[in-house]
Amino acid sequence: MRIEAVADQPDVILLTWQGTQHRLERVHSNSGAERFEELSTGLVWILIPGKAMLLSTSQGRALANECHL
């Protein structure tokens, strides 16, 4: 997995997962966690202090958990 910031788009990250690059956009989160989503694939990247998680809403499961940055 690889995460890249997009210099001129602070609300977008590029996430490479299993050889495919995905463009995730920041969405508001009531919890205060940073949350990015790609609606077309159902990928969700959640960043909280100390770890991050990659979820699939289309599969209804975590793809990667306990990701330390």
PDB file with one MODEL, atoms N, CA, C and O in Angstrom:
MODEL        1
ATOM      1  N   MET A   1       0.848  -1.161   0.000  1.00  0.00           N
ATOM      2  CA  MET A   1       0.000   0.000   0.000  1.00  0.00           C
ATOM      3  C   MET A   1       0.899   1.230   0.000  1.00  0.00           C
ATOM      4  O   MET A   1       1.944   1.265   0.649  1.00  0.00           O
ATOM      5  N   ARG A   2       0.462   2.227  -0.741  1.00  0.00           N
ATOM      6  CA  ARG A   2       1.193   3.491  -0.813  1.00  0.00           C
ATOM      7  C   ARG A   2       0.184   4.630  -0.791  1.00  0.00           C
ATOM      8  O   ARG A   2      -0.848   4.571  -1.459  1.00  0.00           O
ATOM      9  N   ILE A   3       0.492   5.670  -0.014  1.00  0.00           N
ATOM     10  CA  ILE A   3      -0.361   6.854   0.087  1.00  0.00           C
ATOM     11  C   ILE A   3       0.453   8.058  -0.361  1.00  0.00           C
ATOM     12  O   ILE A   3       1.585   8.255   0.083  1.00  0.00           O
ATOM     13  N   GLU A   4      -0.130   8.862  -1.242  1.00  0.00           N
ATOM     14  CA  GLU A   4       0.537  10.072  -1.715  1.00  0.00           C
ATOM     15  C   GLU A   4      -0.415  11.246  -1.617  1.00  0.00           C
ATOM     16  O   GLU A   4      -1.602  11.128  -1.921  1.00  0.00           O
ATOM     17  N   ALA A   5       0.119  12.387  -1.186  1.00  0.00           N
ATOM     18  CA  ALA A   5      -0.655  13.621  -1.189  1.00  0.00           C
ATOM     19  C   ALA A   5      -0.615  14.208  -2.596  1.00  0.00           C
ATOM     20  O   ALA A   5       0.334  13.984  -3.348  1.00  0.00           O
ATOM     21  N   VAL A   6      -1.639  14.949  -2.936  1.00  0.00           N
ATOM     22  CA  VAL A   6      -1.682  15.665  -4.210  1.00  0.00           C
ATOM     23  C   VAL A   6      -1.418  17.130  -3.879  1.00  0.00           C
ATOM     24  O   VAL A   6      -2.234  17.783  -3.229  1.00  0.00           O
ATOM     25  N   ALA A   7      -0.273  17.642  -4.329  1.00  0.00           N
ATOM     26  CA  ALA A   7       0.227  18.952  -3.903  1.00  0.00           C
ATOM     27  C   ALA A   7      -0.785  20.088  -4.022  1.00  0.00           C
ATOM     28  O   ALA A   7      -0.937  20.875  -3.088  1.00  0.00           O
ATOM     29  N   ASP A   8      -1.461  20.185  -5.127  1.00  0.00           N
ATOM     30  CA  ASP A   8      -2.377  21.305  -5.337  1.00  0.00           C
ATOM     31  C   ASP A   8      -3.827  20.980  -4.967  1.00  0.00           C
ATOM     32  O   ASP A   8      -4.725  21.786  -5.209  1.00  0.00           O
ATOM     33  N   GLN A   9      -4.058  19.791  -4.375  1.00  0.00           N
ATOM     34  CA  GLN A   9      -5.406  19.379  -3.982  1.00  0.00           C
ATOM     35  C   GLN A   9      -5.355  18.788  -2.572  1.00  0.00           C
ATOM     36  O   GLN A   9      -5.260  17.570  -2.418  1.00  0.00           O
ATOM     37  N   PRO A  10      -5.417  19.635  -1.542  1.00  0.00           N
ATOM     38  CA  PRO A  10      -5.251  19.146  -0.171  1.00  0.00           C
ATOM     39  C   PRO A  10      -6.337  18.184   0.307  1.00  0.00           C
ATOM     40  O   PRO A  10      -6.157  17.507   1.319  1.00  0.00           O
ATOM     41  N   ASP A  11      -7.455  18.114  -0.403  1.00  0.00           N
ATOM     42  CA  ASP A  11      -8.542  17.212  -0.008  1.00  0.00           C
ATOM     43  C   ASP A  11      -8.557  15.924  -0.808  1.00  0.00           C
ATOM     44  O   ASP A  11      -9.568  15.223  -0.849  1.00  0.00           O
ATOM     45  N   VAL A  12      -7.421  15.607  -1.453  1.00  0.00           N
ATOM     46  CA  VAL A  12      -7.320  14.395  -2.274  1.00  0.00           C
ATOM     47  C   VAL A  12      -6.039  13.653  -1.917  1.00  0.00           C
ATOM     48  O   VAL A  12      -4.988  14.262  -1.718  1.00  0.00           O
ATOM     49  N   ILE A  13      -6.142  12.317  -1.838  1.00  0.00           N
ATOM     50  CA  ILE A  13      -4.953  11.469  -1.713  1.00  0.00           C
ATOM     51  C   ILE A  13      -4.992  10.429  -2.825  1.00  0.00           C
ATOM     52  O   ILE A  13      -6.058  10.070  -3.324  1.00  0.00           O
ATOM     53  N   LEU A  14      -3.823   9.959  -3.197  1.00  0.00           N
ATOM     54  CA  LEU A  14      -3.705   8.844  -4.129  1.00  0.00           C
ATOM     55  C   LEU A  14      -3.268   7.631  -3.327  1.00  0.00           C
ATOM     56  O   LEU A  14      -2.227   7.650  -2.670  1.00  0.00           O
ATOM     57  N   LEU A  15      -4.062   6.590  -3.384  1.00  0.00           N
ATOM     58  CA  LEU A  15      -3.797   5.374  -2.633  1.00  0.00           C
ATOM     59  C   LEU A  15      -3.576   4.243  -3.623  1.00  0.00           C
ATOM     60  O   LEU A  15      -4.440   3.966  -4.455  1.00  0.00           O
ATOM     61  N   THR A  16      -2.427   3.589  -3.539  1.00  0.00           N
ATOM     62  CA  THR A  16      -2.160   2.431  -4.384  1.00  0.00           C
ATOM     63  C   THR A  16      -2.398   1.180  -3.555  1.00  0.00           C
ATOM     64  O   THR A  16      -1.761   0.973  -2.522  1.00  0.00           O
ATOM     65  N   TRP A  17      -3.314   0.354  -4.015  1.00  0.00           N
ATOM     66  CA  TRP A  17      -3.699  -0.879  -3.308  1.00  0.00           C
ATOM     67  C   TRP A  17      -3.724  -2.011  -4.316  1.00  0.00           C
ATOM     68  O   TRP A  17      -4.429  -1.939  -5.322  1.00  0.00           O
ATOM     69  N   GLN A  18      -2.959  -3.051  -4.050  1.00  0.00           N
ATOM     70  CA  GLN A  18      -2.872  -4.233  -4.916  1.00  0.00           C
ATOM     71  C   GLN A  18      -2.593  -3.858  -6.367  1.00  0.00           C
ATOM     72  O   GLN A  18      -3.194  -4.405  -7.292  1.00  0.00           O
ATOM     73  N   GLY A  19      -1.663  -2.908  -6.552  1.00  0.00           N
ATOM     74  CA  GLY A  19      -1.211  -2.532  -7.885  1.00  0.00           C
ATOM     75  C   GLY A  19      -2.085  -1.540  -8.631  1.00  0.00           C
ATOM     76  O   GLY A  19      -1.774  -1.177  -9.765  1.00  0.00           O
ATOM     77  N   THR A  20      -3.172  -1.096  -8.016  1.00  0.00           N
ATOM     78  CA  THR A  20      -4.070  -0.151  -8.666  1.00  0.00           C
ATOM     79  C   THR A  20      -4.091   1.153  -7.884  1.00  0.00           C
ATOM     80  O   THR A  20      -4.206   1.150  -6.659  1.00  0.00           O
ATOM     81  N   GLN A  21      -3.980   2.273  -8.603  1.00  0.00           N
ATOM     82  CA  GLN A  21      -4.016   3.575  -7.951  1.00  0.00           C
ATOM     83  C   GLN A  21      -5.457   4.088  -7.884  1.00  0.00           C
ATOM     84  O   GLN A  21      -6.195   4.044  -8.867  1.00  0.00           O
ATOM     85  N   HIS A  22      -5.833   4.572  -6.708  1.00  0.00           N
ATOM     86  CA  HIS A  22      -7.177   5.087  -6.467  1.00  0.00           C
ATOM     87  C   HIS A  22      -7.081   6.537  -6.014  1.00  0.00           C
ATOM     88  O   HIS A  22      -6.142   6.915  -5.313  1.00  0.00           O
ATOM     89  N   ARG A  23      -8.046   7.339  -6.413  1.00  0.00           N
ATOM     90  CA  ARG A  23      -8.120   8.750  -6.036  1.00  0.00           C
ATOM     91  C   ARG A  23      -9.240   8.895  -5.013  1.00  0.00           C
ATOM     92  O   ARG A  23     -10.418   8.759  -5.345  1.00  0.00           O
ATOM     93  N   LEU A  24      -8.863   9.171  -3.768  1.00  0.00           N
ATOM     94  CA  LEU A  24      -9.838   9.298  -2.693  1.00  0.00           C
ATOM     95  C   LEU A  24      -9.971  10.757  -2.294  1.00  0.00           C
ATOM     96  O   LEU A  24      -8.979  11.481  -2.205  1.00  0.00           O
ATOM     97  N   GLU A  25     -11.201  11.182  -2.057  1.00  0.00           N
ATOM     98  CA  GLU A  25     -11.479  12.566  -1.696  1.00  0.00           C
ATOM     99  C   GLU A  25     -11.918  12.648  -0.237  1.00  0.00           C
ATOM    100  O   GLU A  25     -12.636  11.785   0.267  1.00  0.00           O
ATOM    101  N   ARG A  26     -11.463  13.713   0.425  1.00  0.00           N
ATOM    102  CA  ARG A  26     -11.801  13.926   1.836  1.00  0.00           C
ATOM    103  C   ARG A  26     -13.308  14.135   1.975  1.00  0.00           C
ATOM    104  O   ARG A  26     -13.933  14.833   1.176  1.00  0.00           O
ATOM    105  N   VAL A  27     -13.877  13.509   3.015  1.00  0.00           N
ATOM    106  CA  VAL A  27     -15.283  13.724   3.368  1.00  0.00           C
ATOM    107  C   VAL A  27     -15.343  14.103   4.846  1.00  0.00           C
ATOM    108  O   VAL A  27     -14.473  13.724   5.631  1.00  0.00           O
ATOM    109  N   HIS A  28     -16.358  14.840   5.208  1.00  0.00           N
ATOM    110  CA  HIS A  28     -16.515  15.286   6.593  1.00  0.00           C
ATOM    111  C   HIS A  28     -16.774  14.090   7.502  1.00  0.00           C
ATOM    112  O   HIS A  28     -17.503  13.163   7.151  1.00  0.00           O
ATOM    113  N   SER A  29     -16.161  14.138   8.665  1.00  0.00           N
ATOM    114  CA  SER A  29     -16.357  13.089   9.663  1.00  0.00           C
ATOM    115  C   SER A  29     -16.716  13.737  10.990  1.00  0.00           C
ATOM    116  O   SER A  29     -15.981  14.601  11.470  1.00  0.00           O
ATOM    117  N   ASN A  30     -17.827  13.340  11.589  1.00  0.00           N
ATOM    118  CA  ASN A  30     -18.245  13.899  12.881  1.00  0.00           C
ATOM    119  C   ASN A  30     -17.307  13.502  14.012  1.00  0.00           C
ATOM    120  O   ASN A  30     -17.244  14.184  15.035  1.00  0.00           O
ATOM    121  N   SER A  31     -16.579  12.402  13.834  1.00  0.00           N
ATOM    122  CA  SER A  31     -15.701  11.911  14.895  1.00  0.00           C
ATOM    123  C   SER A  31     -14.386  12.684  14.984  1.00  0.00           C
ATOM    124  O   SER A  31     -13.667  12.575  15.976  1.00  0.00           O
ATOM    125  N   GLY A  32     -14.074  13.460  13.955  1.00  0.00           N
ATOM    126  CA  GLY A  32     -12.802  14.166  13.929  1.00  0.00           C
ATOM    127  C   GLY A  32     -11.701  13.394  13.221  1.00  0.00           C
ATOM    128  O   GLY A  32     -10.614  13.929  13.002  1.00  0.00           O
ATOM    129  N   ALA A  33     -11.965  12.146  12.861  1.00  0.00           N
ATOM    130  CA  ALA A  33     -10.989  11.353  12.110  1.00  0.00           C
ATOM    131  C   ALA A  33     -10.898  11.893  10.687  1.00  0.00           C
ATOM    132  O   ALA A  33     -11.876  12.410  10.147  1.00  0.00           O
ATOM    133  N   GLU A  34      -9.725  11.768  10.089  1.00  0.00           N
ATOM    134  CA  GLU A  34      -9.607  12.122   8.672  1.00  0.00           C
ATOM    135  C   GLU A  34     -10.171  10.963   7.874  1.00  0.00           C
ATOM    136  O   GLU A  34      -9.794   9.813   8.099  1.00  0.00           O
ATOM    137  N   ARG A  35     -11.069  11.251   6.945  1.00  0.00           N
ATOM    138  CA  ARG A  35     -11.749  10.210   6.167  1.00  0.00           C
ATOM    139  C   ARG A  35     -11.711  10.587   4.697  1.00  0.00           C
ATOM    140  O   ARG A  35     -12.060  11.704   4.316  1.00  0.00           O
ATOM    141  N   PHE A  36     -11.278   9.630   3.874  1.00  0.00           N
ATOM    142  CA  PHE A  36     -11.208   9.814   2.430  1.00  0.00           C
ATOM    143  C   PHE A  36     -11.958   8.669   1.775  1.00  0.00           C
ATOM    144  O   PHE A  36     -11.880   7.532   2.239  1.00  0.00           O
ATOM    145  N   GLU A  37     -12.687   8.955   0.697  1.00  0.00           N
ATOM    146  CA  GLU A  37     -13.479   7.923   0.025  1.00  0.00           C
ATOM    147  C   GLU A  37     -13.335   8.006  -1.489  1.00  0.00           C
ATOM    148  O   GLU A  37     -13.127   9.076  -2.060  1.00  0.00           O
ATOM    149  N   GLU A  38     -13.452   6.847  -2.115  1.00  0.00           N
ATOM    150  CA  GLU A  38     -13.601   6.759  -3.572  1.00  0.00           C
ATOM    151  C   GLU A  38     -14.932   6.060  -3.798  1.00  0.00           C
ATOM    152  O   GLU A  38     -15.034   4.842  -3.648  1.00  0.00           O
ATOM    153  N   LEU A  39     -15.943   6.825  -4.155  1.00  0.00           N
ATOM    154  CA  LEU A  39     -17.300   6.287  -4.251  1.00  0.00           C
ATOM    155  C   LEU A  39     -17.430   5.176  -5.287  1.00  0.00           C
ATOM    156  O   LEU A  39     -18.188   4.228  -5.082  1.00  0.00           O
ATOM    157  N   SER A  40     -16.705   5.281  -6.389  1.00  0.00           N
ATOM    158  CA  SER A  40     -16.858   4.292  -7.465  1.00  0.00           C
ATOM    159  C   SER A  40     -16.416   2.890  -7.060  1.00  0.00           C
ATOM    160  O   SER A  40     -16.926   1.906  -7.595  1.00  0.00           O
ATOM    161  N   THR A  41     -15.470   2.784  -6.119  1.00  0.00           N
ATOM    162  CA  THR A  41     -14.983   1.468  -5.691  1.00  0.00           C
ATOM    163  C   THR A  41     -15.411   1.095  -4.281  1.00  0.00           C
ATOM    164  O   THR A  41     -15.317  -0.065  -3.881  1.00  0.00           O
ATOM    165  N   GLY A  42     -15.884   2.089  -3.529  1.00  0.00           N
ATOM    166  CA  GLY A  42     -16.267   1.832  -2.148  1.00  0.00           C
ATOM    167  C   GLY A  42     -15.102   1.820  -1.181  1.00  0.00           C
ATOM    168  O   GLY A  42     -15.263   1.398  -0.035  1.00  0.00           O
ATOM    169  N   LEU A  43     -13.918   2.276  -1.613  1.00  0.00           N
ATOM    170  CA  LEU A  43     -12.776   2.317  -0.709  1.00  0.00           C
ATOM    171  C   LEU A  43     -12.887   3.498   0.237  1.00  0.00           C
ATOM    172  O   LEU A  43     -13.277   4.595  -0.163  1.00  0.00           O
ATOM    173  N   VAL A  44     -12.542   3.262   1.498  1.00  0.00           N
ATOM    174  CA  VAL A  44     -12.553   4.297   2.528  1.00  0.00           C
ATOM    175  C   VAL A  44     -11.239   4.201   3.300  1.00  0.00           C
ATOM    176  O   VAL A  44     -10.872   3.129   3.782  1.00  0.00           O
ATOM    177  N   TRP A  45     -10.537   5.321   3.414  1.00  0.00           N
ATOM    178  CA  TRP A  45      -9.295   5.413   4.183  1.00  0.00           C
ATOM    179  C   TRP A  45      -9.589   6.281   5.399  1.00  0.00           C
ATOM    180  O   TRP A  45      -9.977   7.440   5.251  1.00  0.00           O
ATOM    181  N   ILE A  46      -9.409   5.734   6.598  1.00  0.00           N
ATOM    182  CA  ILE A  46      -9.674   6.464   7.831  1.00  0.00           C
ATOM    183  C   ILE A  46      -8.361   6.590   8.595  1.00  0.00           C
ATOM    184  O   ILE A  46      -7.664   5.603   8.832  1.00  0.00           O
ATOM    185  N   LEU A  47      -8.041   7.814   8.971  1.00  0.00           N
ATOM    186  CA  LEU A  47      -6.804   8.103   9.689  1.00  0.00           C
ATOM    187  C   LEU A  47      -7.140   8.699  11.042  1.00  0.00           C
ATOM    188  O   LEU A  47      -7.773   9.750  11.139  1.00  0.00           O
ATOM    189  N   ILE A  48      -6.698   8.002  12.093  1.00  0.00           N
ATOM    190  CA  ILE A  48      -6.845   8.505  13.454  1.00  0.00           C
ATOM    191  C   ILE A  48      -5.446   8.556  14.053  1.00  0.00           C
ATOM    192  O   ILE A  48      -4.536   7.904  13.541  1.00  0.00           O
ATOM    193  N   PRO A  49      -5.256   9.311  15.119  1.00  0.00           N
ATOM    194  CA  PRO A  49      -3.908   9.371  15.701  1.00  0.00           C
ATOM    195  C   PRO A  49      -3.354   7.979  16.019  1.00  0.00           C
ATOM    196  O   PRO A  49      -3.959   7.207  16.763  1.00  0.00           O
ATOM    197  N   GLY A  50      -2.205   7.684  15.443  1.00  0.00           N
ATOM    198  CA  GLY A  50      -1.533   6.417  15.734  1.00  0.00           C
ATOM    199  C   GLY A  50      -1.757   5.295  14.747  1.00  0.00           C
ATOM    200  O   GLY A  50      -0.962   4.355  14.713  1.00  0.00           O
ATOM    201  N   LYS A  51      -2.808   5.350  13.938  1.00  0.00           N
ATOM    202  CA  LYS A  51      -3.024   4.279  12.966  1.00  0.00           C
ATOM    203  C   LYS A  51      -4.011   4.703  11.889  1.00  0.00           C
ATOM    204  O   LYS A  51      -4.644   5.754  11.987  1.00  0.00           O
ATOM    205  N   ALA A  52      -4.131   3.884  10.876  1.00  0.00           N
ATOM    206  CA  ALA A  52      -5.078   4.123   9.793  1.00  0.00           C
ATOM    207  C   ALA A  52      -5.686   2.793   9.375  1.00  0.00           C
ATOM    208  O   ALA A  52      -5.143   1.728   9.669  1.00  0.00           O
ATOM    209  N   MET A  53      -6.826   2.868   8.681  1.00  0.00           N
ATOM    210  CA  MET A  53      -7.528   1.666   8.222  1.00  0.00           C
ATOM    211  C   MET A  53      -8.024   1.872   6.806  1.00  0.00           C
ATOM    212  O   MET A  53      -8.452   2.967   6.441  1.00  0.00           O
ATOM    213  N   LEU A  54      -7.966   0.814   6.007  1.00  0.00           N
ATOM    214  CA  LEU A  54      -8.545   0.821   4.670  1.00  0.00           C
ATOM    215  C   LEU A  54      -9.740  -0.116   4.699  1.00  0.00           C
ATOM    216  O   LEU A  54      -9.614  -1.299   5.015  1.00  0.00           O
ATOM    217  N   LEU A  55     -10.903   0.433   4.363  1.00  0.00           N
ATOM    218  CA  LEU A  55     -12.148  -0.336   4.392  1.00  0.00           C
ATOM    219  C   LEU A  55     -12.745  -0.413   3.002  1.00  0.00           C
ATOM    220  O   LEU A  55     -12.496   0.442   2.152  1.00  0.00           O
ATOM    221  N   SER A  56     -13.538  -1.449   2.785  1.00  0.00           N
ATOM    222  CA  SER A  56     -14.300  -1.581   1.550  1.00  0.00           C
ATOM    223  C   SER A  56     -15.773  -1.596   1.906  1.00  0.00           C
ATOM    224  O   SER A  56     -16.262  -2.548   2.514  1.00  0.00           O
ATOM    225  N   THR A  57     -16.488  -0.531   1.524  1.00  0.00           N
ATOM    226  CA  THR A  57     -17.927  -0.515   1.794  1.00  0.00           C
ATOM    227  C   THR A  57     -18.658  -1.462   0.857  1.00  0.00           C
ATOM    228  O   THR A  57     -19.723  -1.974   1.202  1.00  0.00           O
ATOM    229  N   SER A  58     -18.100  -1.700  -0.324  1.00  0.00           N
ATOM    230  CA  SER A  58     -18.751  -2.615  -1.262  1.00  0.00           C
ATOM    231  C   SER A  58     -18.632  -4.069  -0.804  1.00  0.00           C
ATOM    232  O   SER A  58     -19.514  -4.880  -1.090  1.00  0.00           O
ATOM    233  N   GLN A  59     -17.551  -4.407  -0.095  1.00  0.00           N
ATOM    234  CA  GLN A  59     -17.367  -5.764   0.420  1.00  0.00           C
ATOM    235  C   GLN A  59     -17.791  -5.887   1.881  1.00  0.00           C
ATOM    236  O   GLN A  59     -17.940  -6.992   2.403  1.00  0.00           O
ATOM    237  N   GLY A  60     -17.985  -4.739   2.537  1.00  0.00           N
ATOM    238  CA  GLY A  60     -18.404  -4.742   3.932  1.00  0.00           C
ATOM    239  C   GLY A  60     -17.365  -5.264   4.891  1.00  0.00           C
ATOM    240  O   GLY A  60     -17.698  -5.939   5.865  1.00  0.00           O
ATOM    241  N   ARG A  61     -16.070  -4.948   4.619  1.00  0.00           N
ATOM    242  CA  ARG A  61     -15.024  -5.463   5.506  1.00  0.00           C
ATOM    243  C   ARG A  61     -13.784  -4.565   5.463  1.00  0.00           C
ATOM    244  O   ARG A  61     -13.621  -3.725   4.578  1.00  0.00           O
ATOM    245  N   ALA A  62     -12.929  -4.779   6.446  1.00  0.00           N
ATOM    246  CA  ALA A  62     -11.643  -4.081   6.485  1.00  0.00           C
ATOM    247  C   ALA A  62     -10.674  -4.786   5.546  1.00  0.00           C
ATOM    248  O   ALA A  62     -10.577  -6.013   5.556  1.00  0.00           O
ATOM    249  N   LEU A  63      -9.956  -4.011   4.734  1.00  0.00           N
ATOM    250  CA  LEU A  63      -8.950  -4.567   3.840  1.00  0.00           C
ATOM    251  C   LEU A  63      -7.562  -4.513   4.493  1.00  0.00           C
ATOM    252  O   LEU A  63      -6.743  -5.411   4.303  1.00  0.00           O
ATOM    253  N   ALA A  64      -7.315  -3.463   5.252  1.00  0.00           N
ATOM    254  CA  ALA A  64      -6.057  -3.308   5.973  1.00  0.00           C
ATOM    255  C   ALA A  64      -6.368  -2.579   7.266  1.00  0.00           C
ATOM    256  O   ALA A  64      -7.064  -1.563   7.267  1.00  0.00           O
ATOM    257  N   ASN A  65      -5.850  -3.102   8.361  1.00  0.00           N
ATOM    258  CA  ASN A  65      -6.117  -2.527   9.664  1.00  0.00           C
ATOM    259  C   ASN A  65      -4.790  -2.378  10.400  1.00  0.00           C
ATOM    260  O   ASN A  65      -3.809  -3.038  10.056  1.00  0.00           O
ATOM    261  N   GLU A  66      -4.759  -1.530  11.391  1.00  0.00           N
ATOM    262  CA  GLU A  66      -3.541  -1.301  12.165  1.00  0.00           C
ATOM    263  C   GLU A  66      -2.394  -0.784  11.315  1.00  0.00           C
ATOM    264  O   GLU A  66      -1.237  -1.104  11.589  1.00  0.00           O
ATOM    265  N   CYS A  67      -2.685   0.008  10.290  1.00  0.00           N
ATOM    266  CA  CYS A  67      -1.643   0.621   9.450  1.00  0.00           C
ATOM    267  C   CYS A  67      -0.994   1.740  10.245  1.00  0.00           C
ATOM    268  O   CYS A  67      -1.665   2.685  10.659  1.00  0.00           O
ATOM    269  N   HIS A  68       0.309   1.635  10.457  1.00  0.00           N
ATOM    270  CA  HIS A  68       1.033   2.664  11.212  1.00  0.00           C
ATOM    271  C   HIS A  68       1.780   3.542  10.241  1.00  0.00           C
ATOM    272  O   HIS A  68       2.459   3.060   9.334  1.00  0.00           O
ATOM    273  N   LEU A  69       1.646   4.842  10.442  1.00  0.00           N
ATOM    274  CA  LEU A  69       2.268   5.814   9.547  1.00  0.00           C
ATOM    275  C   LEU A  69       3.535   6.354  10.137  1.00  0.00           C
ATOM    276  O   LEU A  69       4.197   7.188   9.520  1.00  0.00           O
TER     277      LEU A  69
ENDMDL
END
